[in-house]
Amino acid sequence: MLQCTIKRDKSGFNRLYPKYFLHLSTGNQAFLLAGKKRPKNKTSNYLISMSQKDLNVKSSNFVGKLRSNFLGTEFNVYSPGLNPKKRAANVTNTREQMGVVLYQSNILGSKGPRKMRVLLPAVNPQGEHVIWKPRNKNDGMLQKYKAGDTTGMFVFYNKPPKWNEHVQAFVLNFNGRVDKASVKNF
């Protein structure tokens, strides 16, 4: 398990389309990945790159993208490759679905803790992961999960916080990893 830190850059031209940088939290704080919100999209759409400076879809550093639904409650992670709707029939480099992140608010709405689930392709004993290449919106990990079928995937849940009468809030022990309260802590 690795402990990482995400830094957001909203300075200058990055105000509307921020950049995010993922670093190791311990030791030399080595750079791991960068992300940037992409313009001209109806939903949140982020480019993921292995370079801090080269954030371009056509770059060799491009490793995938993250796309949300309209409400921002379902996020799909895709590898580089073409959307099956936009590719020609004879092209084989269709993108692969690398994971799904689901947010769900509770009955208290924004006043209570959110539930988060992460779906990842299953890995066999030889270290090979299940390949998910959805052909349309009704295909893929999310649709199988919603139908109650979890074959070929790992499902992870966040640890639910507990109500603390003393502070009159939901709390979760982060073992010193968090220094100030935020709904974004996970």
Rosetta silent file (secondary structure, phi, psi, omega in degrees, C-alpha in Angstrom):
SEQUENCE: MLQCTIKRDKSGFNRLYPKYFLHLSTGNQAFLLAGKKRPKNKTSNYLISMSQKDLNVKSSNFVGKLRSNFLGTEFNVYSPGLNPKKRAANVTNTREQMGVVLYQSNILGSKGPRKMRVLLPAVNPQGEHVIWKPRNKNDGMLQKYKAGDTTGMFVFYNKPPKWNEHVQAFVLNFNGRVDKASVKNF
SCORE:     score description
SCORE:     0.000 S_00000001
   1 L     0.000  138.057  179.518    0.000    0.000    0.000 S_00000001
   2 L  -114.325  142.134  174.591    1.281    3.473   -0.885 S_00000001
   3 L  -101.342  124.251 -174.085    0.438    6.746    0.810 S_00000001
   4 E  -124.444  161.977  178.160    0.045    9.531   -1.750 S_00000001
   5 E  -126.748  136.542  176.343   -0.655   13.264   -1.854 S_00000001
   6 E  -109.159  127.919  176.720   -2.647   15.120   -4.499 S_00000001
   7 E  -113.901  134.382 -179.025   -1.786   18.774   -5.168 S_00000001
   8 E  -105.564  134.995  177.236   -4.136   21.003   -7.174 S_00000001
   9 E  -112.475  109.461  178.890   -2.881   23.889   -9.332 S_00000001
  10 L  -116.372   23.882 -176.937   -5.574   26.540   -9.963 S_00000001
  11 L   -84.565  149.978  175.159   -3.210   29.431  -10.719 S_00000001
  12 H    55.839 -125.841 -178.633   -3.452   31.607  -13.839 S_00000001
  13 H   -70.214  -12.162 -179.534   -5.007   29.836  -16.828 S_00000001
  14 H   -81.781    2.139 -178.067   -5.525   26.728  -14.682 S_00000001
  15 H   -62.343  -46.626 -179.808   -8.375   28.403  -12.777 S_00000001
  16 L   -80.713  -33.424 -178.270  -11.098   27.018  -15.065 S_00000001
  17 L  -126.439   78.633 -173.798   -9.284   23.808  -15.968 S_00000001
  18 L   -64.560  157.567  175.048   -7.156   22.871  -12.934 S_00000001
  19 E  -109.196  147.500  179.798   -4.212   20.498  -12.979 S_00000001
  20 E  -126.412  139.624 -179.358   -3.674   17.791  -10.362 S_00000001
  21 E  -126.884  127.461 -179.101   -0.369   16.162   -9.402 S_00000001
  22 E  -102.592  123.352 -179.483   -0.054   12.850   -7.549 S_00000001
  23 E  -127.314  155.392  169.270    3.123   12.354   -5.467 S_00000001
  24 E   -65.959  140.786 -178.301    4.313    9.795   -2.944 S_00000001
  25 L   -82.291  -23.736 -175.717    3.747   11.211    0.551 S_00000001
  26 L  -108.724  161.878  175.205    6.836    9.715    2.130 S_00000001
  27 L    67.726 -126.432 -174.321   10.551    9.942    1.389 S_00000001
  28 L   -84.772    4.437 -179.709   11.465   11.944   -1.702 S_00000001
  29 L    50.466   51.120 -177.890    7.826   12.661   -2.658 S_00000001
  30 L   -61.865  142.712  177.196    8.387   11.257   -6.152 S_00000001
  31 E   -70.819  136.279  178.285    5.987   12.312   -8.911 S_00000001
  32 E  -113.476  -56.942 -175.817    3.561    9.571  -10.039 S_00000001
  33 E  -146.601  160.079  173.545    0.790   11.008  -12.256 S_00000001
  34 E  -129.686  152.921  176.984   -0.753   14.263  -13.450 S_00000001
  35 E  -140.234  152.213  178.741   -4.301   15.063  -14.440 S_00000001
  36 E  -144.475  135.021  176.494   -6.009   18.003  -16.097 S_00000001
  37 E   -68.233  132.802 -176.412   -9.649   18.890  -16.562 S_00000001
  38 L   -94.842  136.903  179.849  -10.438   18.906  -20.280 S_00000001
  39 L   -77.406  170.046  173.350  -12.421   21.774  -21.839 S_00000001
  40 L    60.864   41.596  176.803  -15.456   21.535  -24.140 S_00000001
  41 L  -126.871  145.079  179.526  -17.107   18.546  -22.437 S_00000001
  42 L   -72.328  -28.676  179.678  -20.669   18.214  -21.137 S_00000001
  43 L  -121.536  170.171  176.682  -19.472   16.251  -18.086 S_00000001
  44 L   -63.381  129.943 -175.947  -16.292   16.302  -16.003 S_00000001
  45 E  -142.698  121.130 -176.387  -13.552   14.802  -18.123 S_00000001
  46 E  -121.231  137.947  174.788   -9.921   14.548  -17.007 S_00000001
  47 E   -89.707  139.268  178.893   -6.798   13.592  -18.931 S_00000001
  48 E  -117.993  129.102 -174.840   -4.271   11.423  -17.014 S_00000001
  49 E  -135.080  157.035  175.264   -0.573   11.625  -17.908 S_00000001
  50 L   -91.821    3.841  179.978    2.782   10.343  -16.650 S_00000001
  51 L  -119.841  140.546  178.055    4.339   13.775  -17.289 S_00000001
  52 L   -73.890  -27.719 -174.111    3.882   16.955  -15.258 S_00000001
  53 L  -104.746  -30.027 -175.583    4.355   19.164  -18.305 S_00000001
  54 L   -98.573   84.196 -178.527    3.087   17.109  -21.266 S_00000001
  55 L  -106.081   75.074 -176.252   -0.696   16.912  -20.722 S_00000001
  56 L  -135.815  138.448 -179.186   -1.838   16.038  -24.237 S_00000001
  57 L   -63.570  -31.759 -177.691   -4.028   13.173  -25.499 S_00000001
  58 L   -85.956    0.045 -178.090   -1.721   12.591  -28.469 S_00000001
  59 L   -79.228  155.386  175.429    1.391   12.350  -26.250 S_00000001
  60 L   -72.875  -13.239  177.850    3.200    9.103  -25.461 S_00000001
  61 L   -84.134  -10.457 -179.246    2.791   10.069  -21.764 S_00000001
  62 E   -67.388  123.163 -178.772   -1.028    9.859  -22.009 S_00000001
  63 E  -113.961   -9.511  177.458   -2.223    6.897  -19.909 S_00000001
  64 E   158.006 -169.976  178.267   -5.984    7.387  -19.890 S_00000001
  65 E  -144.965  159.262  178.341   -8.920    9.512  -18.893 S_00000001
  66 E  -119.870  127.677 -177.981  -11.501    9.844  -16.160 S_00000001
  67 E  -131.091  136.086 -179.780  -15.064   10.741  -17.135 S_00000001
  68 E  -105.811  166.004  170.893  -18.076   11.408  -14.891 S_00000001
  69 L   -80.148  178.886 -175.998  -21.796   11.269  -15.408 S_00000001
  70 L   -60.681  -37.199 -177.319  -23.822   14.513  -15.416 S_00000001
  71 L   -82.751  -12.759 -177.943  -24.409   14.419  -11.621 S_00000001
  72 L    75.636   27.593 -179.845  -20.776   13.637  -10.738 S_00000001
  73 L  -108.146  -14.886  179.513  -21.734   10.447   -8.894 S_00000001
  74 E  -130.461  124.988 -179.292  -20.303    7.877  -11.320 S_00000001
  75 E  -122.434  132.290  176.834  -16.768    8.051  -12.704 S_00000001
  76 E  -111.029  137.196  177.250  -15.291    5.727  -15.347 S_00000001
  77 E  -108.982  125.648 -178.292  -11.544    5.334  -15.870 S_00000001
  78 E  -119.888  149.745  174.133  -10.462    4.428  -19.405 S_00000001
  79 L   -80.341  171.513  172.547   -7.117    3.472  -20.933 S_00000001
  80 L   -62.376  150.546 -177.594   -5.781    5.173  -24.063 S_00000001
  81 L   142.793  175.776 -174.892   -7.658    3.998  -27.082 S_00000001
  82 E   -94.716  145.074  172.202  -10.672    4.926  -29.118 S_00000001
  83 L   -63.411  131.757 -178.069  -14.258    5.238  -27.979 S_00000001
  84 L   -58.089  -26.355  178.545  -16.134    2.333  -29.626 S_00000001
  85 L   -72.153  -28.969 -173.162  -18.692    4.816  -31.029 S_00000001
  86 L  -100.788   -5.355 -176.487  -15.961    6.860  -32.767 S_00000001
  87 L   -91.450  156.779  176.342  -13.686    4.129  -34.124 S_00000001
  88 L   -75.959  158.197 -175.651  -13.820    2.566  -37.554 S_00000001
  89 L   -62.089  -30.716 -176.649  -15.038   -1.032  -37.831 S_00000001
  90 L   -92.321   -0.718 -178.624  -11.596   -2.416  -38.725 S_00000001
  91 L   -86.539  135.341 -176.476   -9.649   -0.654  -35.916 S_00000001
  92 L  -103.915   -5.695 -176.322   -8.724   -2.837  -32.945 S_00000001
  93 L   -87.937   58.379  175.695   -7.398   -0.251  -30.472 S_00000001
  94 E   -74.180  141.147 -178.974  -10.654    0.215  -28.549 S_00000001
  95 L   -63.451  155.704  179.817  -10.225    1.726  -25.101 S_00000001
  96 L  -110.997  139.803  176.312  -10.320   -0.488  -22.024 S_00000001
  97 E   -83.152  117.675 -174.588  -12.356    0.264  -18.901 S_00000001
  98 E   -96.822  -14.776  179.518   -9.849    0.323  -16.028 S_00000001
  99 E   171.632  170.451  178.749  -12.227    1.077  -13.150 S_00000001
 100 E  -140.155  138.790  173.999  -15.333    2.786  -11.805 S_00000001
 101 E  -121.223  127.834 -178.772  -15.806    5.063   -8.781 S_00000001
 102 E  -118.629  129.648  173.728  -19.331    5.514   -7.385 S_00000001
 103 E  -109.118  142.797  177.695  -20.429    8.178   -4.899 S_00000001
 104 E  -142.419  123.127  176.541  -23.716    7.974   -3.074 S_00000001
 105 L   -76.870  162.882 -179.682  -25.015   10.555   -0.598 S_00000001
 106 E   -95.706 -172.757 -176.575  -26.903    9.352    2.442 S_00000001
 107 L   -66.465  -18.981  177.952  -30.429   10.133    3.607 S_00000001
 108 L   -85.492   -1.971 -179.142  -29.207   13.384    5.223 S_00000001
 109 E    72.920 -131.957 -176.755  -27.977   14.684    1.844 S_00000001
 110 L   -76.102  -10.318 -178.499  -24.908   16.944    2.027 S_00000001
 111 L   -82.020  -14.499 -177.544  -25.006   17.026    5.851 S_00000001
 112 L  -116.438  177.131 -178.248  -23.974   13.409    6.286 S_00000001
 113 L   -71.995  149.561  177.880  -21.173   11.148    5.121 S_00000001
 114 L   -93.892  154.842  174.505  -21.009    9.883    1.556 S_00000001
 115 E  -102.606  139.555  178.984  -20.588    6.269    0.546 S_00000001
 116 E  -129.045  136.185  174.762  -17.940    5.420   -1.985 S_00000001
 117 E  -127.262  142.016  178.091  -17.455    2.205   -3.952 S_00000001
 118 E  -123.526  129.562  177.538  -14.617    1.399   -6.319 S_00000001
 119 E  -110.639  125.947  178.933  -14.854   -1.315   -8.986 S_00000001
 120 E  -128.575  150.281  177.071  -11.607   -2.668  -10.448 S_00000001
 121 E   -60.732  138.748  178.392  -10.926   -5.507  -12.881 S_00000001
 122 L   -67.336  155.183  179.349  -10.189   -8.789  -11.089 S_00000001
 123 E  -120.943  133.026  179.653   -6.653  -10.196  -11.240 S_00000001
 124 L   -85.158  171.247 -177.969   -5.920  -13.919  -11.677 S_00000001
 125 L   -58.539  -22.068  178.271   -3.089  -15.769   -9.831 S_00000001
 126 L   -83.575   -0.517  178.732   -0.760  -15.134  -12.806 S_00000001
 127 L    85.990   10.986  178.963   -1.160  -11.353  -12.326 S_00000001
 128 L   -94.569  134.499 -179.904   -3.283  -10.787  -15.448 S_00000001
 129 E   -92.876  154.929  176.507   -6.356   -8.568  -15.097 S_00000001
 130 L   -67.617  135.209 -179.252   -9.755   -9.145  -16.661 S_00000001
 131 L   -94.459  124.183  177.906  -10.137   -7.007  -19.775 S_00000001
 132 L  -111.855  112.671  176.553  -13.262   -4.857  -19.927 S_00000001
 133 L  -125.651   81.711 -178.642  -13.941   -3.305  -23.345 S_00000001
 134 L   -64.789  137.994 -179.666  -17.525   -2.035  -23.281 S_00000001
 135 L   -90.813  -20.349  179.730  -19.023   -1.563  -26.722 S_00000001
 136 L  -156.590 -176.998 -177.951  -21.818    0.798  -25.596 S_00000001
 137 L   -63.619  -26.647 -176.606  -23.402    2.470  -22.546 S_00000001
 138 L   -91.392   14.149 -177.736  -25.235   -0.722  -21.566 S_00000001
 139 L  -126.734  151.163  175.598  -22.038   -2.756  -21.394 S_00000001
 140 L   121.512 -179.741 -175.389  -19.188   -2.654  -18.859 S_00000001
 141 H   -61.471  -45.723 -175.874  -18.392   -2.948  -15.170 S_00000001
 142 H   -61.537  -44.407 -178.333  -20.940   -0.430  -13.891 S_00000001
 143 H   -66.985  -40.000  177.475  -23.886   -2.037  -15.665 S_00000001
 144 H   -65.075  -40.850  179.625  -22.890   -5.546  -14.497 S_00000001
 145 H   -63.250  -45.045  179.871  -22.470   -4.256  -10.923 S_00000001
 146 H   -64.131  -27.457  177.917  -25.894   -2.562  -10.979 S_00000001
 147 L   -83.593   -1.179  177.757  -27.390   -5.846  -12.227 S_00000001
 148 L    89.697    8.914 -179.135  -25.876   -7.628   -9.191 S_00000001
 149 L  -104.590  114.327 -179.072  -23.131   -9.446  -11.111 S_00000001
 150 L  -110.162   16.691  178.051  -19.625   -8.901   -9.686 S_00000001
 151 L   -68.200  137.628  178.928  -17.786  -11.610  -11.639 S_00000001
 152 L    81.626   11.645  179.766  -14.522  -10.384  -13.128 S_00000001
 153 E  -146.507  153.839  170.712  -14.216   -7.408  -10.774 S_00000001
 154 E   -99.875  141.109  178.841  -13.107   -6.442   -7.296 S_00000001
 155 E  -119.953  123.867  179.997  -15.497   -4.238   -5.296 S_00000001
 156 E  -117.363  143.130  179.636  -14.107   -1.944   -2.564 S_00000001
 157 E  -121.914  148.861  174.584  -16.130    0.125   -0.077 S_00000001
 158 L   -77.214  155.144  178.425  -15.083    3.061    2.080 S_00000001
 159 L   -75.487  124.632 -176.740  -15.069    2.618    5.843 S_00000001
 160 L   -73.473  137.460  177.067  -18.236    4.281    7.192 S_00000001
 161 L   -73.747  162.492  179.674  -17.723    7.034    9.799 S_00000001
 162 E  -113.743  147.294  178.579  -19.377    6.865   13.208 S_00000001
 163 E   -73.054  130.925  178.921  -21.449    9.550   14.903 S_00000001
 164 E  -111.694  114.249 -178.560  -19.585   11.198   17.792 S_00000001
 165 L   -63.110  -35.446 -176.305  -21.882   12.731   20.427 S_00000001
 166 L   -62.730  -45.580 -178.859  -19.058   14.847   21.899 S_00000001
 167 L   -98.827   -3.532  179.325  -18.335   16.786   18.686 S_00000001
 168 L    55.608   48.387 -179.824  -21.831   16.291   17.203 S_00000001
 169 E  -156.813  164.535  172.845  -20.413   15.064   13.894 S_00000001
 170 E   -78.511  134.793 -178.983  -19.462   11.945   11.961 S_00000001
 171 E  -131.345  155.913  179.122  -15.836   11.012   12.623 S_00000001
 172 L  -145.390  133.691 -179.012  -13.315    8.553   11.231 S_00000001
 173 L   -79.768  117.091  179.316   -9.863    7.747   12.606 S_00000001
 174 L   -99.901    7.747  177.292   -7.227    8.576    9.967 S_00000001
 175 L    52.307   45.542  176.543   -4.326    7.582   12.265 S_00000001
 176 L    81.964   -1.163 -177.029   -2.587   10.981   11.983 S_00000001
 177 L   -76.608  -22.660 -176.757   -2.843   11.179    8.173 S_00000001
 178 L  -116.725  135.357 -179.220   -5.301   14.115    8.248 S_00000001
 179 L  -110.279   -9.147  173.154   -4.676   17.388   10.071 S_00000001
 180 L  -146.814  149.894 -174.575   -7.944   19.264    9.429 S_00000001
 181 L   -69.067  139.284  177.532  -11.582   18.283    9.019 S_00000001
 182 L  -162.214  145.587  175.872  -12.994   18.096    5.478 S_00000001
 183 L   -71.128  -14.334 -178.600  -15.764   16.230    3.675 S_00000001
 184 L   -87.508   -4.850  176.822  -13.156   15.388    1.027 S_00000001
 185 L   -68.524  133.279  177.920  -11.051   13.267    3.387 S_00000001
 186 L  -146.562    0.000    0.000  -11.199    9.606    2.405 S_00000001
